[in-house]
């Protein structure tokens, strides 16, 4: 099952969008249990329901959006900072669109990687062009949120001038399975499991910088476009992964993102 039901969210008007491939065609749809209601048009430009319904089991899920930019925030939970001082401004870095993969796609571990870690995160999905927006306006530019794994090679983070190899290598940015609207983005349970073992668990209310603050700050310097995504930071500590490990990251109301680690050819 992609979406995990949560009784505490039953009273909310939540919509879960997916992007998928079926019969050689890519489409967006609305997830309803184990079925998908097909949409016509672009997700960020008032798509319409076609009236067609497909079984989830019959489609291939794709990354829920196709971003032009993949941005990320570092050190955004006190539990991840440890004894280091709390930053007085957002620490930002970029990943590349080519690192994005979908739910159930493999994370490819390069042959020279020796300390590859998961980082479970809430990911913001931008819904319309955002440039120099205020904190109070920021929610108007957020389409929804998804789940992300900011895969990170710790040794490369230490020795490279930039983090493009450590953070943005191919397959280092799993996102999905859905984009959810209608949630309180700043108070969701985020959990990561490595081979079934719970290794991260924290609520997004513990973010040092909120979802709205993140969007406002970034938009001062970079124009955000529909479909762009922002990783918001990971809580707690992380562990190294090895080939054949399975990482599951669950975000309340959004679903479970599952990926296996395999050695790259």
C-alpha angles and dihedrals in degrees: 000000000000100000120050113212117230119192091207089066096048094104095053124094097236125172120194116201126196136187116215148163122236129167092349095308129108117218144160122237146170115253114228110178106295094346135078124217105213120234128206119220135007118335092228097048107062101281119201130222112251095203091244120125125197132189112250090225091061098056135069111236115227129194102294092241139014105233126202088202133029112197129177142195122219130205095014100143123063088220090060096045094058112181095349118109117266108258116248091215139026115284106218137187136164133242122191129250087236090066092063118109134166138248110292094016117125125258104225113220111208115232092243095049112111105167110035115170136188121230115192112209147167108244124207118220115205116224104189140012109294123192124162095342123170124240090252091052097044097090089062089064097048114095094187143290136274137183123267142185112209094202108204135188102212098198091052089050088059101044106033124086090225131024097235093110096039096047109018108042115131112292093012092118114061113175134174157356093189141356109232127207126189099042131122093246092194096061112042129128112247118193134174126198125193111200088339096310116121106238104160130032126161140127121249090235083081092066109123090216116035126230091258094048090051095052093045094049096047092046090061089069108019128040108235119213133199110285096023113135134213123199106214103203137275129262130228124352130323136215135219117263128216134198114294093023115135119216121199120187118188126192118189111257093004106070142238122308110205127187135164124220115231132171114260117240 
